[in-house]
Amino acid sequence: MATKIMLTHESSGLTKDGFYGFSWTFLFFSGFVSFFRGEVWYGVAHILASVVTAGIWQIIFSFFYNRRYTKRMLMSGWNLTGSEAEILRASMKLKIDPRRKADSISSEAQG
């Protein structure tokens, strides 16, 4: 089951939802989830992968989609917000250091 965590963009102050955990939405709607979240390229890639693998991609990737989406958001300038307990729980599930800001996550991913 997906768990929601708030994300705040460090320069604009905008907020949006990040997620971690199993994605039932991705299981049922595949790449359309990426379209709704504004990631057109990922949506196209997921739909193609689902078609080529006859839906097996959807089943397997449902376990990873939310974590990967939230990590992409963190790499592009968003930070986890909420109570310390929420941030710590999300950080453990996302496998990131809870004290890090977006720029250090991005440089770690590139290296």
Backbone as CSV, one residue per row, in Angstrom:
resi,resn,N_x,N_y,N_z,CA_x,CA_y,CA_z,C_x,C_y,C_z
1,MET,0.837,-1.174,0.000,0.000,0.000,0.000,0.883,1.238,0.000
2,ALA,0.566,2.195,-0.824,1.351,3.422,-0.929,1.118,4.319,0.278
3,THR,2.191,4.970,0.688,2.137,5.939,1.772,2.510,7.295,1.201
4,LYS,1.773,8.311,1.595,1.974,9.657,1.066,2.922,10.431,1.977
5,ILE,3.813,11.222,1.365,4.694,12.144,2.080,4.702,13.460,1.304
6,MET,4.621,14.553,2.014,4.617,15.857,1.354,6.015,16.221,0.871
7,LEU,6.079,16.840,-0.289,7.319,17.351,-0.859,7.167,18.859,-1.034
8,THR,8.224,19.595,-0.760,8.226,21.041,-0.958,9.399,21.387,-1.852
9,HIS,9.144,22.200,-2.878,10.225,22.603,-3.773,11.050,23.666,-3.080
10,GLU,12.385,23.483,-3.089,13.233,24.347,-2.289,13.313,25.780,-2.787
11,SER,13.134,26.027,-4.073,13.241,27.410,-4.551,11.882,28.092,-4.706
12,SER,10.854,27.352,-5.076,9.556,27.985,-5.300,8.615,27.877,-4.101
13,GLY,8.850,26.900,-3.227,7.980,26.709,-2.079,6.698,25.942,-2.382
14,LEU,6.526,25.506,-3.636,5.344,24.726,-3.996,5.368,23.385,-3.270
15,THR,4.198,22.815,-3.051,4.124,21.500,-2.417,3.403,20.525,-3.337
16,LYS,3.766,19.265,-3.203,3.090,18.189,-3.925,3.255,16.917,-3.125
17,ASP,2.525,15.901,-3.500,2.601,14.624,-2.799,3.674,13.737,-3.412
18,GLY,4.448,13.111,-2.544,5.361,12.059,-2.932,4.819,10.765,-2.341
19,PHE,5.249,9.651,-2.852,4.720,8.364,-2.402,5.843,7.354,-2.261
20,TYR,5.623,6.373,-1.420,6.511,5.215,-1.342,5.658,4.020,-0.965
21,GLY,6.108,2.843,-1.358,5.338,1.625,-1.134,4.705,1.131,-2.428
22,PHE,3.991,0.034,-2.340,3.364,-0.600,-3.506,2.358,0.340,-4.162
23,SER,2.361,0.399,-5.485,1.464,1.289,-6.220,0.345,0.499,-6.900
24,TRP,-0.805,0.464,-6.236,-1.973,-0.163,-6.851,-2.394,0.606,-8.098
25,THR,-2.224,1.914,-8.071,-2.588,2.740,-9.220,-1.772,2.344,-10.438
26,PHE,-0.462,2.152,-10.254,0.381,1.742,-11.375,0.004,0.346,-11.857
27,LEU,-0.331,-0.539,-10.929,-0.721,-1.893,-11.307,-1.921,-1.879,-12.252
28,PHE,-2.903,-1.030,-11.958,-4.122,-1.004,-12.773,-4.051,-0.068,-13.979
29,PHE,-3.251,0.999,-13.900,-3.251,2.002,-14.963,-1.915,2.190,-15.668
30,SER,-0.893,1.443,-15.283,0.414,1.438,-15.925,0.971,2.849,-16.115
31,GLY,1.450,3.152,-17.290,2.107,4.419,-17.577,1.224,5.635,-17.504
32,PHE,-0.081,5.452,-17.463,-0.965,6.611,-17.365,-0.751,7.351,-16.049
33,VAL,-0.273,6.653,-15.035,0.057,7.298,-13.758,1.144,8.347,-13.989
34,SER,2.142,8.004,-14.793,3.216,8.950,-15.101,2.681,10.160,-15.847
35,PHE,1.762,9.950,-16.768,1.147,11.076,-17.479,0.456,12.021,-16.499
36,PHE,-0.304,11.462,-15.574,-1.034,12.284,-14.603,-0.092,13.035,-13.675
37,ARG,1.090,12.496,-13.447,2.067,13.155,-12.587,3.014,14.053,-13.379
38,GLY,2.769,14.217,-14.674,3.539,15.142,-15.498,4.817,14.583,-16.084
39,GLU,4.981,13.284,-16.108,6.187,12.664,-16.648,5.838,11.906,-17.928
40,VAL,5.703,12.638,-19.008,5.240,12.067,-20.271,6.183,10.982,-20.785
41,TRP,7.494,11.260,-20.791,8.441,10.285,-21.321,8.361,8.967,-20.553
42,TYR,8.295,9.043,-19.227,8.191,7.818,-18.427,6.873,7.095,-18.708
43,GLY,5.817,7.856,-18.936,4.525,7.246,-19.259,4.586,6.431,-20.536
44,VAL,5.175,7.014,-21.566,5.310,6.313,-22.845,6.157,5.050,-22.672
45,ALA,7.280,5.178,-21.960,8.168,4.032,-21.757,7.468,2.915,-20.983
46,HIS,6.714,3.270,-19.947,6.023,2.250,-19.156,4.920,1.558,-19.955
47,ILE,4.196,2.317,-20.744,3.135,1.708,-21.552,3.738,0.757,-22.586
48,LEU,4.805,1.181,-23.240,5.465,0.299,-24.211,5.999,-0.966,-23.544
49,ALA,6.627,-0.804,-22.379,7.150,-1.977,-21.674,6.020,-2.915,-21.257
50,SER,4.896,-2.365,-20.857,3.756,-3.196,-20.464,3.183,-3.954,-21.652
51,VAL,3.117,-3.298,-22.801,2.594,-3.952,-24.004,3.538,-5.070,-24.448
52,VAL,4.843,-4.778,-24.480,5.826,-5.751,-24.948,5.864,-6.981,-24.036
53,THR,5.691,-6.782,-22.722,5.774,-7.900,-21.776,4.405,-8.463,-21.393
54,ALA,3.370,-8.075,-22.100,2.001,-8.543,-21.859,1.549,-8.291,-20.415
55,GLY,1.945,-7.139,-19.866,1.486,-6.745,-18.541,2.361,-7.185,-17.390
56,ILE,3.337,-8.033,-17.654,4.214,-8.492,-16.576,5.002,-7.320,-15.987
57,TRP,5.393,-6.372,-16.847,6.098,-5.170,-16.404,5.282,-4.423,-15.351
58,GLN,3.991,-4.288,-15.577,3.128,-3.586,-14.623,3.162,-4.251,-13.260
59,ILE,3.081,-5.553,-13.239,3.056,-6.278,-11.966,4.363,-6.082,-11.212
60,ILE,5.479,-6.263,-11.886,6.776,-6.149,-11.231,7.065,-4.707,-10.823
61,PHE,6.838,-3.773,-11.721,7.215,-2.388,-11.462,6.289,-1.698,-10.464
62,SER,5.136,-2.269,-10.168,4.245,-1.709,-9.151,4.908,-1.650,-7.788
63,PHE,5.865,-2.528,-7.561,6.592,-2.534,-6.287,7.622,-1.409,-6.204
64,PHE,8.037,-0.852,-7.335,9.118,0.130,-7.376,8.690,1.525,-7.806
65,TYR,7.558,1.664,-8.478,7.220,2.924,-9.137,7.188,4.117,-8.180
66,ASN,6.478,4.017,-7.071,6.342,5.169,-6.169,7.689,5.625,-5.624
67,ARG,8.527,4.682,-5.226,9.841,5.048,-4.696,10.675,5.752,-5.758
68,ARG,10.663,5.226,-6.969,11.458,5.840,-8.040,10.923,7.219,-8.405
69,TYR,9.611,7.377,-8.436,9.014,8.685,-8.726,9.444,9.708,-7.672
70,THR,9.323,9.344,-6.395,9.657,10.279,-5.325,11.145,10.609,-5.340
71,LYS,11.991,9.637,-5.626,13.422,9.917,-5.714,13.737,10.860,-6.874
72,ARG,13.026,10.709,-7.995,13.223,11.650,-9.109,12.836,13.053,-8.684
73,MET,11.767,13.182,-7.918,11.350,14.502,-7.431,12.419,15.081,-6.498
74,LEU,12.971,14.254,-5.632,14.005,14.714,-4.710,15.258,15.161,-5.456
75,MET,15.564,14.492,-6.562,16.734,14.869,-7.353,16.504,16.145,-8.147
76,SER,15.257,16.550,-8.318,14.988,17.740,-9.114,14.553,18.933,-8.259
77,GLY,14.998,18.986,-7.013,14.790,20.180,-6.209,13.692,20.118,-5.168
78,TRP,13.082,18.980,-4.975,12.034,18.831,-3.963,12.633,18.231,-2.702
79,ASN,12.065,18.574,-1.550,12.525,18.038,-0.267,11.348,17.451,0.488
80,LEU,11.621,16.448,1.309,10.592,15.848,2.161,10.172,16.852,3.224
81,THR,8.871,16.953,3.482,8.378,17.814,4.555,7.367,17.031,5.371
82,GLY,7.201,17.437,6.605,6.292,16.757,7.517,6.942,16.642,8.874
83,SER,6.387,15.808,9.717,6.965,15.615,11.047,8.274,14.845,10.926
84,GLU,9.074,14.904,11.974,10.347,14.169,11.953,10.124,12.681,11.754
85,ALA,9.087,12.148,12.396,8.795,10.716,12.268,8.422,10.360,10.825
86,GLU,7.611,11.204,10.179,7.224,10.949,8.786,8.439,10.995,7.865
87,ILE,9.284,11.992,8.073,10.475,12.137,7.228,11.427,10.972,7.443
88,LEU,11.607,10.561,8.690,12.489,9.436,8.984,11.964,8.142,8.367
89,ARG,10.650,7.893,8.499,10.047,6.683,7.924,10.183,6.686,6.405
90,ALA,9.876,7.830,5.779,9.982,7.929,4.320,11.429,7.774,3.869
91,SER,12.350,8.369,4.590,13.770,8.274,4.233,14.256,6.839,4.284
92,MET,13.810,6.113,5.295,14.209,4.704,5.392,13.648,3.903,4.233
93,LYS,12.399,4.119,3.888,11.781,3.389,2.773,12.384,3.790,1.435
94,LEU,12.730,5.082,1.289,13.319,5.566,0.047,14.823,5.300,-0.023
95,LYS,15.391,4.858,1.105,16.819,4.558,1.201,17.673,5.796,0.934
96,ILE,17.328,6.892,1.621,18.090,8.136,1.527,18.387,8.624,2.943
97,ASP,19.342,9.523,3.063,19.673,10.133,4.345,18.640,11.228,4.622
98,PRO,17.956,11.190,5.765,16.903,12.178,6.032,17.412,13.604,6.181
99,ARG,18.703,13.797,6.434,19.257,15.144,6.604,19.672,15.771,5.290
100,ARG,19.667,15.005,4.225,20.137,15.514,2.938,19.112,16.410,2.291
101,LYS,19.614,17.352,1.539,18.778,18.209,0.710,18.845,17.692,-0.720
102,ALA,18.024,18.260,-1.586,17.886,17.769,-2.960,19.214,17.763,-3.727
103,ASP,20.056,18.781,-3.555,21.279,18.842,-4.350,22.252,17.718,-3.986
104,SER,22.296,17.271,-2.733,23.198,16.183,-2.385,22.675,14.838,-2.869
105,ILE,21.360,14.665,-2.934,20.781,13.425,-3.468,21.091,13.333,-4.950
106,SER,20.976,14.469,-5.654,21.243,14.498,-7.080,22.704,14.158,-7.381
107,SER,23.643,14.738,-6.635,25.044,14.453,-6.911,25.409,13.021,-6.562
108,GLU,24.751,12.443,-5.549,25.000,11.046,-5.203,24.502,10.123,-6.310
109,ALA,23.347,10.441,-6.888,22.775,9.610,-7.945,23.625,9.643,-9.204
110,GLN,24.269,10.785,-9.453,25.094,10.905,-10.651,26.445,10.213,-10.483
111,GLY,26.919,10.071,-9.260,28.252,9.511,-8.999,28.287,8.094,-8.782
